Amino acid sequence: MAEISIFDGSGKVVLTDNSSRGQVGIQHLSSGVYFVSVKYQNGTTATSRFIKK
Protein backbone atom coordinates (compact mmCIF):
# COMPACT_ATOMS: atom_id res chain seq x y z
CA MET A 1 0.00 0.00 0.00
CA ALA A 2 1.17 3.49 -0.67
CA GLU A 3 -0.87 5.70 1.66
CA ILE A 4 -3.59 5.28 4.30
CA SER A 5 -5.57 8.34 5.41
CA ILE A 6 -8.28 8.53 8.06
CA PHE A 7 -10.82 11.36 8.06
CA ASP A 8 -13.29 12.34 10.75
CA GLY A 9 -16.99 12.90 10.04
CA SER A 10 -16.36 16.51 8.98
CA GLY A 11 -13.72 15.49 6.41
CA LYS A 12 -10.69 16.58 8.42
CA VAL A 13 -7.63 14.34 8.05
CA VAL A 14 -6.86 12.90 11.49
CA LEU A 15 -4.21 10.34 10.50
CA THR A 16 -1.97 9.62 7.52
CA ASP A 17 0.42 6.69 7.24
CA ASN A 18 2.76 5.84 4.37
CA SER A 19 4.09 2.57 5.76
CA SER A 20 3.85 -0.70 3.89
CA ARG A 21 2.59 -2.59 6.97
CA GLY A 22 -1.05 -2.14 5.96
CA GLN A 23 -2.04 -1.34 9.54
CA VAL A 24 -2.57 1.87 11.48
CA GLY A 25 -3.25 2.40 15.17
CA ILE A 26 -6.55 4.09 15.94
CA GLN A 27 -6.52 3.73 19.72
CA HIS A 28 -5.93 7.47 20.14
CA LEU A 29 -9.05 8.42 18.12
CA SER A 30 -12.21 9.44 19.95
CA SER A 31 -15.40 7.44 19.49
CA GLY A 32 -17.23 8.34 16.30
CA VAL A 33 -17.63 7.80 12.58
CA TYR A 34 -14.51 7.86 10.41
CA PHE A 35 -13.56 7.20 6.81
CA VAL A 36 -10.43 5.37 5.73
CA SER A 37 -8.96 5.95 2.30
CA VAL A 38 -6.26 3.68 0.91
CA LYS A 39 -4.32 4.84 -2.13
CA TYR A 40 -2.53 1.90 -3.71
CA GLN A 41 0.75 2.07 -5.58
CA ASN A 42 -1.03 1.53 -8.90
CA GLY A 43 -3.00 4.77 -8.35
CA THR A 44 -6.37 3.30 -7.39
CA THR A 45 -8.11 4.44 -4.22
CA ALA A 46 -10.56 2.60 -1.96
CA THR A 47 -12.59 4.37 0.72
CA SER A 48 -14.65 2.84 3.50
CA ARG A 49 -16.50 4.06 6.57
CA PHE A 50 -15.96 2.67 10.08
CA ILE A 51 -17.27 3.40 13.56
CA LYS A 52 -14.92 3.56 16.54
CA LYS A 53 -16.66 2.77 19.82
N, CA, C, O and CB atoms as a CASP TS submission, in Angstrom:
PFRMAT TS
TARGET T0000
AUTHOR 0000-0000-0000
METHOD Language model
MODEL 1
PARENT N/A
ATOM      1  N   MET     1       0.833  -1.182   0.000  1.00  0.00           N
ATOM      2  CA  MET     1       0.000   0.000   0.000  1.00  0.00           C
ATOM      3  C   MET     1       0.874   1.241   0.000  1.00  0.00           C
ATOM      4  O   MET     1       1.980   1.240   0.542  1.00  0.00           O
ATOM      5  CB  MET     1      -0.946   0.000   1.205  1.00  0.00           C
ATOM      6  N   ALA     2       0.375   2.279  -0.603  1.00  0.00           N
ATOM      7  CA  ALA     2       1.171   3.491  -0.668  1.00  0.00           C
ATOM      8  C   ALA     2       0.815   4.476   0.436  1.00  0.00           C
ATOM      9  O   ALA     2       1.706   5.031   1.080  1.00  0.00           O
ATOM     10  CB  ALA     2       0.998   4.145  -2.009  1.00  0.00           C
ATOM     11  N   GLU     3      -0.496   4.703   0.665  1.00  0.00           N
ATOM     12  CA  GLU     3      -0.873   5.701   1.664  1.00  0.00           C
ATOM     13  C   GLU     3      -2.242   5.382   2.264  1.00  0.00           C
ATOM     14  O   GLU     3      -3.192   5.065   1.548  1.00  0.00           O
ATOM     15  CB  GLU     3      -0.882   7.106   1.041  1.00  0.00           C
ATOM     16  N   ILE     4      -2.323   5.473   3.585  1.00  0.00           N
ATOM     17  CA  ILE     4      -3.586   5.282   4.296  1.00  0.00           C
ATOM     18  C   ILE     4      -3.915   6.596   4.995  1.00  0.00           C
ATOM     19  O   ILE     4      -3.094   7.137   5.736  1.00  0.00           O
ATOM     20  CB  ILE     4      -3.505   4.084   5.326  1.00  0.00           C
ATOM     21  N   SER     5      -5.126   7.105   4.751  1.00  0.00           N
ATOM     22  CA  SER     5      -5.569   8.336   5.406  1.00  0.00           C
ATOM     23  C   SER     5      -6.881   8.069   6.118  1.00  0.00           C
ATOM     24  O   SER     5      -7.743   7.357   5.603  1.00  0.00           O
ATOM     25  CB  SER     5      -5.724   9.496   4.383  1.00  0.00           C
ATOM     26  N   ILE     6      -7.031   8.644   7.306  1.00  0.00           N
ATOM     27  CA  ILE     6      -8.280   8.535   8.057  1.00  0.00           C
ATOM     28  C   ILE     6      -8.825   9.939   8.252  1.00  0.00           C
ATOM     29  O   ILE     6      -8.105  10.855   8.649  1.00  0.00           O
ATOM     30  CB  ILE     6      -8.068   7.811   9.436  1.00  0.00           C
ATOM     31  N   PHE     7     -10.123  10.090   7.961  1.00  0.00           N
ATOM     32  CA  PHE     7     -10.822  11.365   8.058  1.00  0.00           C
ATOM     33  C   PHE     7     -11.917  11.257   9.101  1.00  0.00           C
ATOM     34  O   PHE     7     -12.529  10.200   9.259  1.00  0.00           O
ATOM     35  CB  PHE     7     -11.407  11.785   6.691  1.00  0.00           C
ATOM     36  N   ASP     8     -12.166  12.350   9.816  1.00  0.00           N
ATOM     37  CA  ASP     8     -13.292  12.341  10.751  1.00  0.00           C
ATOM     38  C   ASP     8     -14.579  12.645   9.975  1.00  0.00           C
ATOM     39  O   ASP     8     -14.547  12.819   8.757  1.00  0.00           O
ATOM     40  CB  ASP     8     -13.075  13.382  11.907  1.00  0.00           C
ATOM     41  N   GLY     9     -15.695  12.707  10.680  1.00  0.00           N
ATOM     42  CA  GLY     9     -16.988  12.903  10.041  1.00  0.00           C
ATOM     43  C   GLY     9     -17.119  14.218   9.297  1.00  0.00           C
ATOM     44  O   GLY     9     -17.954  14.341   8.401  1.00  0.00           O
ATOM     45  N   SER    10     -16.301  15.212   9.656  1.00  0.00           N
ATOM     46  CA  SER    10     -16.360  16.507   8.981  1.00  0.00           C
ATOM     47  C   SER    10     -15.412  16.585   7.788  1.00  0.00           C
ATOM     48  O   SER    10     -15.376  17.598   7.091  1.00  0.00           O
ATOM     49  CB  SER    10     -16.036  17.614   9.961  1.00  0.00           C
ATOM     50  N   GLY    11     -14.642  15.517   7.548  1.00  0.00           N
ATOM     51  CA  GLY    11     -13.724  15.487   6.414  1.00  0.00           C
ATOM     52  C   GLY    11     -12.307  15.897   6.734  1.00  0.00           C
ATOM     53  O   GLY    11     -11.460  15.948   5.843  1.00  0.00           O
ATOM     54  N   LYS    12     -12.036  16.190   7.994  1.00  0.00           N
ATOM     55  CA  LYS    12     -10.691  16.579   8.416  1.00  0.00           C
ATOM     56  C   LYS    12      -9.797  15.344   8.511  1.00  0.00           C
ATOM     57  O   LYS    12     -10.197  14.324   9.071  1.00  0.00           O
ATOM     58  CB  LYS    12     -10.736  17.321   9.774  1.00  0.00           C
ATOM     59  N   VAL    13      -8.591  15.442   7.964  1.00  0.00           N
ATOM     60  CA  VAL    13      -7.626  14.340   8.049  1.00  0.00           C
ATOM     61  C   VAL    13      -7.137  14.251   9.486  1.00  0.00           C
ATOM     62  O   VAL    13      -6.610  15.225  10.025  1.00  0.00           O
ATOM     63  CB  VAL    13      -6.424  14.547   7.056  1.00  0.00           C
ATOM     64  N   VAL    14      -7.307  13.084  10.114  1.00  0.00           N
ATOM     65  CA  VAL    14      -6.857  12.897  11.490  1.00  0.00           C
ATOM     66  C   VAL    14      -5.646  11.976  11.585  1.00  0.00           C
ATOM     67  O   VAL    14      -4.987  11.917  12.624  1.00  0.00           O
ATOM     68  CB  VAL    14      -7.984  12.341  12.330  1.00  0.00           C
ATOM     69  N   LEU    15      -5.348  11.249  10.491  1.00  0.00           N
ATOM     70  CA  LEU    15      -4.206  10.340  10.505  1.00  0.00           C
ATOM     71  C   LEU    15      -3.799  10.034   9.075  1.00  0.00           C
ATOM     72  O   LEU    15      -4.651   9.798   8.219  1.00  0.00           O
ATOM     73  CB  LEU    15      -4.537   9.035  11.274  1.00  0.00           C
ATOM     74  N   THR    16      -2.514  10.038   8.816  1.00  0.00           N
ATOM     75  CA  THR    16      -1.968   9.615   7.519  1.00  0.00           C
ATOM     76  C   THR    16      -0.774   8.730   7.793  1.00  0.00           C
ATOM     77  O   THR    16       0.061   9.033   8.646  1.00  0.00           O
ATOM     78  CB  THR    16      -1.569  10.844   6.622  1.00  0.00           C
ATOM     79  N   ASP    17      -0.700   7.623   7.053  1.00  0.00           N
ATOM     80  CA  ASP    17       0.415   6.694   7.240  1.00  0.00           C
ATOM     81  C   ASP    17       0.885   6.218   5.868  1.00  0.00           C
ATOM     82  O   ASP    17       0.077   5.810   5.034  1.00  0.00           O
ATOM     83  CB  ASP    17       0.001   5.481   8.143  1.00  0.00           C
ATOM     84  N   ASN    18       2.180   6.274   5.646  1.00  0.00           N
ATOM     85  CA  ASN    18       2.758   5.843   4.373  1.00  0.00           C
ATOM     86  C   ASN    18       3.518   4.535   4.491  1.00  0.00           C
ATOM     87  O   ASN    18       4.278   4.185   3.588  1.00  0.00           O
ATOM     88  CB  ASN    18       3.676   6.909   3.837  1.00  0.00           C
ATOM     89  N   SER    19       3.335   3.812   5.571  1.00  0.00           N
ATOM     90  CA  SER    19       4.091   2.570   5.759  1.00  0.00           C
ATOM     91  C   SER    19       3.516   1.463   4.897  1.00  0.00           C
ATOM     92  O   SER    19       2.382   1.552   4.427  1.00  0.00           O
ATOM     93  CB  SER    19       4.087   2.146   7.235  1.00  0.00           C
ATOM     94  N   SER    20       4.291   0.442   4.698  1.00  0.00           N
ATOM     95  CA  SER    20       3.848  -0.698   3.890  1.00  0.00           C
ATOM     96  C   SER    20       3.289  -1.819   4.759  1.00  0.00           C
ATOM     97  O   SER    20       3.023  -2.912   4.260  1.00  0.00           O
ATOM     98  CB  SER    20       5.003  -1.227   3.043  1.00  0.00           C
ATOM     99  N   ARG    21       3.106  -1.559   6.065  1.00  0.00           N
ATOM    100  CA  ARG    21       2.591  -2.593   6.975  1.00  0.00           C
ATOM    101  C   ARG    21       1.135  -2.924   6.705  1.00  0.00           C
ATOM    102  O   ARG    21       0.698  -4.051   6.937  1.00  0.00           O
ATOM    103  CB  ARG    21       2.747  -2.149   8.414  1.00  0.00           C
ATOM    104  N   GLY    22       0.373  -1.932   6.209  1.00  0.00           N
ATOM    105  CA  GLY    22      -1.046  -2.144   5.956  1.00  0.00           C
ATOM    106  C   GLY    22      -1.892  -2.033   7.208  1.00  0.00           C
ATOM    107  O   GLY    22      -3.056  -2.434   7.207  1.00  0.00           O
ATOM    108  N   GLN    23      -1.322  -1.493   8.281  1.00  0.00           N
ATOM    109  CA  GLN    23      -2.039  -1.339   9.539  1.00  0.00           C
ATOM    110  C   GLN    23      -1.750   0.041  10.111  1.00  0.00           C
ATOM    111  O   GLN    23      -0.649   0.573   9.974  1.00  0.00           O
ATOM    112  CB  GLN    23      -1.642  -2.449  10.547  1.00  0.00           C
ATOM    113  N   VAL    24      -2.771   0.611  10.760  1.00  0.00           N
ATOM    114  CA  VAL    24      -2.572   1.870  11.475  1.00  0.00           C
ATOM    115  C   VAL    24      -3.237   1.755  12.830  1.00  0.00           C
ATOM    116  O   VAL    24      -4.257   1.079  12.970  1.00  0.00           O
ATOM    117  CB  VAL    24      -3.143   3.082  10.674  1.00  0.00           C
ATOM    118  N   GLY    25      -2.670   2.408  13.825  1.00  0.00           N
ATOM    119  CA  GLY    25      -3.246   2.402  15.168  1.00  0.00           C
ATOM    120  C   GLY    25      -4.308   3.484  15.287  1.00  0.00           C
ATOM    121  O   GLY    25      -4.066   4.641  14.941  1.00  0.00           O
ATOM    122  N   ILE    26      -5.478   3.109  15.774  1.00  0.00           N
ATOM    123  CA  ILE    26      -6.554   4.087  15.937  1.00  0.00           C
ATOM    124  C   ILE    26      -6.954   4.239  17.399  1.00  0.00           C
ATOM    125  O   ILE    26      -7.978   4.856  17.696  1.00  0.00           O
ATOM    126  CB  ILE    26      -7.768   3.681  15.108  1.00  0.00           C
ATOM    127  N   GLN    27      -6.174   3.695  18.302  1.00  0.00           N
ATOM    128  CA  GLN    27      -6.522   3.727  19.722  1.00  0.00           C
ATOM    129  C   GLN    27      -6.612   5.150  20.264  1.00  0.00           C
ATOM    130  O   GLN    27      -7.325   5.390  21.238  1.00  0.00           O
ATOM    131  CB  GLN    27      -5.504   2.942  20.522  1.00  0.00           C
ATOM    132  N   HIS    28      -5.912   6.084  19.660  1.00  0.00           N
ATOM    133  CA  HIS    28      -5.932   7.467  20.139  1.00  0.00           C
ATOM    134  C   HIS    28      -7.135   8.261  19.619  1.00  0.00           C
ATOM    135  O   HIS    28      -7.379   9.374  20.085  1.00  0.00           O
ATOM    136  CB  HIS    28      -4.651   8.166  19.732  1.00  0.00           C
ATOM    137  N   LEU    29      -7.886   7.714  18.668  1.00  0.00           N
ATOM    138  CA  LEU    29      -9.047   8.422  18.121  1.00  0.00           C
ATOM    139  C   LEU    29     -10.224   8.350  19.084  1.00  0.00           C
ATOM    140  O   LEU    29     -10.425   7.342  19.761  1.00  0.00           O
ATOM    141  CB  LEU    29      -9.445   7.836  16.757  1.00  0.00           C
ATOM    142  N   SER    30     -10.989   9.416  19.139  1.00  0.00           N
ATOM    143  CA  SER    30     -12.213   9.436  19.951  1.00  0.00           C
ATOM    144  C   SER    30     -13.276   8.570  19.291  1.00  0.00           C
ATOM    145  O   SER    30     -13.177   8.251  18.106  1.00  0.00           O
ATOM    146  CB  SER    30     -12.736  10.890  20.139  1.00  0.00           C
ATOM    147  N   SER    31     -14.288   8.191  20.055  1.00  0.00           N
ATOM    148  CA  SER    31     -15.403   7.439  19.494  1.00  0.00           C
ATOM    149  C   SER    31     -16.084   8.277  18.429  1.00  0.00           C
ATOM    150  O   SER    31     -16.199   9.495  18.564  1.00  0.00           O
ATOM    151  CB  SER    31     -16.407   7.029  20.594  1.00  0.00           C
ATOM    152  N   GLY    32     -16.536   7.619  17.369  1.00  0.00           N
ATOM    153  CA  GLY    32     -17.225   8.341  16.305  1.00  0.00           C
ATOM    154  C   GLY    32     -17.134   7.638  14.973  1.00  0.00           C
ATOM    155  O   GLY    32     -16.631   6.520  14.867  1.00  0.00           O
ATOM    156  N   VAL    33     -17.633   8.320  13.955  1.00  0.00           N
ATOM    157  CA  VAL    33     -17.629   7.800  12.584  1.00  0.00           C
ATOM    158  C   VAL    33     -16.416   8.353  11.851  1.00  0.00           C
ATOM    159  O   VAL    33     -16.135   9.550  11.919  1.00  0.00           O
ATOM    160  CB  VAL    33     -18.946   8.173  11.831  1.00  0.00           C
ATOM    161  N   TYR    34     -15.702   7.486  11.155  1.00  0.00           N
ATOM    162  CA  TYR    34     -14.507   7.858  10.407  1.00  0.00           C
ATOM    163  C   TYR    34     -14.547   7.226   9.021  1.00  0.00           C
ATOM    164  O   TYR    34     -15.303   6.290   8.763  1.00  0.00           O
ATOM    165  CB  TYR    34     -13.232   7.428  11.162  1.00  0.00           C
ATOM    166  N   PHE    35     -13.723   7.758   8.147  1.00  0.00           N
ATOM    167  CA  PHE    35     -13.560   7.200   6.810  1.00  0.00           C
ATOM    168  C   PHE    35     -12.085   6.889   6.623  1.00  0.00           C
ATOM    169  O   PHE    35     -11.217   7.673   7.006  1.00  0.00           O
ATOM    170  CB  PHE    35     -14.083   8.184   5.702  1.00  0.00           C
ATOM    171  N   VAL    36     -11.817   5.739   6.033  1.00  0.00           N
ATOM    172  CA  VAL    36     -10.434   5.373   5.733  1.00  0.00           C
ATOM    173  C   VAL    36     -10.296   5.304   4.220  1.00  0.00           C
ATOM    174  O   VAL    36     -11.119   4.705   3.527  1.00  0.00           O
ATOM    175  CB  VAL    36     -10.035   4.008   6.407  1.00  0.00           C
ATOM    176  N   SER    37      -9.246   5.926   3.730  1.00  0.00           N
ATOM    177  CA  SER    37      -8.964   5.951   2.301  1.00  0.00           C
ATOM    178  C   SER    37      -7.593   5.328   2.086  1.00  0.00           C
ATOM    179  O   SER    37      -6.615   5.734   2.714  1.00  0.00           O
ATOM    180  CB  SER    37      -9.024   7.408   1.728  1.00  0.00           C
ATOM    181  N   VAL    38      -7.526   4.356   1.211  1.00  0.00           N
ATOM    182  CA  VAL    38      -6.263   3.681   0.909  1.00  0.00           C
ATOM    183  C   VAL    38      -5.928   3.948  -0.552  1.00  0.00           C
ATOM    184  O   VAL    38      -6.682   3.585  -1.454  1.00  0.00           O
ATOM    185  CB  VAL    38      -6.349   2.137   1.198  1.00  0.00           C
ATOM    186  N   LYS    39      -4.791   4.585  -0.767  1.00  0.00           N
ATOM    187  CA  LYS    39      -4.320   4.843  -2.126  1.00  0.00           C
ATOM    188  C   LYS    39      -3.213   3.844  -2.420  1.00  0.00           C
ATOM    189  O   LYS    39      -2.150   3.876  -1.800  1.00  0.00           O
ATOM    190  CB  LYS    39      -3.815   6.326  -2.298  1.00  0.00           C
ATOM    191  N   TYR    40      -3.475   2.960  -3.370  1.00  0.00           N
ATOM    192  CA  TYR    40      -2.528   1.904  -3.712  1.00  0.00           C
ATOM    193  C   TYR    40      -1.447   2.416  -4.651  1.00  0.00           C
ATOM    194  O   TYR    40      -1.593   3.473  -5.265  1.00  0.00           O
ATOM    195  CB  TYR    40      -3.255   0.724  -4.345  1.00  0.00           C
ATOM    196  N   GLN    41      -0.381   1.670  -4.756  1.00  0.00           N
ATOM    197  CA  GLN    41       0.755   2.074  -5.576  1.00  0.00           C
ATOM    198  C   GLN    41       0.395   2.177  -7.054  1.00  0.00           C
ATOM    199  O   GLN    41       1.049   2.910  -7.797  1.00  0.00           O
ATOM    200  CB  GLN    41       1.892   1.096  -5.397  1.00  0.00           C
ATOM    201  N   ASN    42      -0.636   1.455  -7.491  1.00  0.00           N
ATOM    202  CA  ASN    42      -1.029   1.525  -8.904  1.00  0.00           C
ATOM    203  C   ASN    42      -1.937   2.723  -9.189  1.00  0.00           C
ATOM    204  O   ASN    42      -2.383   2.899 -10.323  1.00  0.00           O
ATOM    205  CB  ASN    42      -1.736   0.235  -9.315  1.00  0.00           C
ATOM    206  N   GLY    43      -2.222   3.562  -8.158  1.00  0.00           N
ATOM    207  CA  GLY    43      -3.001   4.773  -8.347  1.00  0.00           C
ATOM    208  C   GLY    43      -4.468   4.652  -7.990  1.00  0.00           C
ATOM    209  O   GLY    43      -5.158   5.669  -7.913  1.00  0.00           O
ATOM    210  N   THR    44      -4.971   3.445  -7.770  1.00  0.00           N
ATOM    211  CA  THR    44      -6.375   3.295  -7.390  1.00  0.00           C
ATOM    212  C   THR    44      -6.562   3.634  -5.921  1.00  0.00           C
ATOM    213  O   THR    44      -5.640   3.514  -5.115  1.00  0.00           O
ATOM    214  CB  THR    44      -6.868   1.866  -7.676  1.00  0.00           C
ATOM    215  N   THR    45      -7.779   4.061  -5.589  1.00  0.00           N
ATOM    216  CA  THR    45      -8.106   4.441  -4.221  1.00  0.00           C
ATOM    217  C   THR    45      -9.371   3.730  -3.785  1.00  0.00           C
ATOM    218  O   THR    45     -10.333   3.636  -4.548  1.00  0.00           O
ATOM    219  CB  THR    45      -8.271   5.967  -4.094  1.00  0.00           C
ATOM    220  N   ALA    46      -9.372   3.229  -2.560  1.00  0.00           N
ATOM    221  CA  ALA    46     -10.556   2.595  -1.957  1.00  0.00           C
ATOM    222  C   ALA    46     -10.874   3.351  -0.671  1.00  0.00           C
ATOM    223  O   ALA    46      -9.981   3.659   0.118  1.00  0.00           O
ATOM    224  CB  ALA    46     -10.317   1.052  -1.670  1.00  0.00           C
ATOM    225  N   THR    47     -12.156   3.643  -0.472  1.00  0.00           N
ATOM    226  CA  THR    47     -12.593   4.367   0.717  1.00  0.00           C
ATOM    227  C   THR    47     -13.699   3.587   1.401  1.00  0.00           C
ATOM    228  O   THR    47     -14.579   3.027   0.747  1.00  0.00           O
ATOM    229  CB  THR    47     -13.072   5.792   0.358  1.00  0.00           C
ATOM    230  N   SER    48     -13.644   3.556   2.726  1.00  0.00           N
ATOM    231  CA  SER    48     -14.647   2.842   3.504  1.00  0.00           C
ATOM    232  C   SER    48     -14.923   3.595   4.792  1.00  0.00           C
ATOM    233  O   SER    48     -14.071   4.331   5.289  1.00  0.00           O
ATOM    234  CB  SER    48     -14.190   1.401   3.805  1.00  0.00           C
ATOM    235  N   ARG    49     -16.109   3.407   5.321  1.00  0.00           N
ATOM    236  CA  ARG    49     -16.504   4.058   6.574  1.00  0.00           C
ATOM    237  C   ARG    49     -16.350   3.053   7.714  1.00  0.00           C
ATOM    238  O   ARG    49     -16.567   1.857   7.520  1.00  0.00           O
ATOM    239  CB  ARG    49     -17.978   4.597   6.497  1.00  0.00           C
ATOM    240  N   PHE    50     -15.978   3.532   8.897  1.00  0.00           N
ATOM    241  CA  PHE    50     -15.964   2.670  10.076  1.00  0.00           C
ATOM    242  C   PHE    50     -16.379   3.478  11.292  1.00  0.00           C
ATOM    243  O   PHE    50     -16.294   4.706  11.298  1.00  0.00           O
ATOM    244  CB  PHE    50     -14.566   2.037  10.289  1.00  0.00           C
ATOM    245  N   ILE    51     -16.826   2.778  12.314  1.00  0.00           N
ATOM    246  CA  ILE    51     -17.266   3.398  13.564  1.00  0.00           C
ATOM    247  C   ILE    51     -16.339   2.938  14.676  1.00  0.00           C
ATOM    248  O   ILE    51     -16.158   1.738  14.887  1.00  0.00           O
ATOM    249  CB  ILE    51     -18.755   3.039  13.891  1.00  0.00           C
ATOM    250  N   LYS    52     -15.757   3.886  15.378  1.00  0.00           N
ATOM    251  CA  LYS    52     -14.923   3.559  16.541  1.00  0.00           C
ATOM    252  C   LYS    52     -15.763   3.748  17.788  1.00  0.00           C
ATOM    253  O   LYS    52     -16.311   4.825  18.022  1.00  0.00           O
ATOM    254  CB  LYS    52     -13.628   4.446  16.595  1.00  0.00           C
ATOM    255  N   LYS    53     -15.861   2.702  18.584  1.00  0.00           N
ATOM    256  CA  LYS    53     -16.656   2.769  19.821  1.00  0.00           C
ATOM    257  C   LYS    53     -15.786   3.081  21.003  1.00  0.00           C
ATOM    258  O   LYS    53     -16.280   3.177  22.126  1.00  0.00           O
ATOM    259  CB  LYS    53     -17.400   1.463  20.063  1.00  0.00           C
TER
END
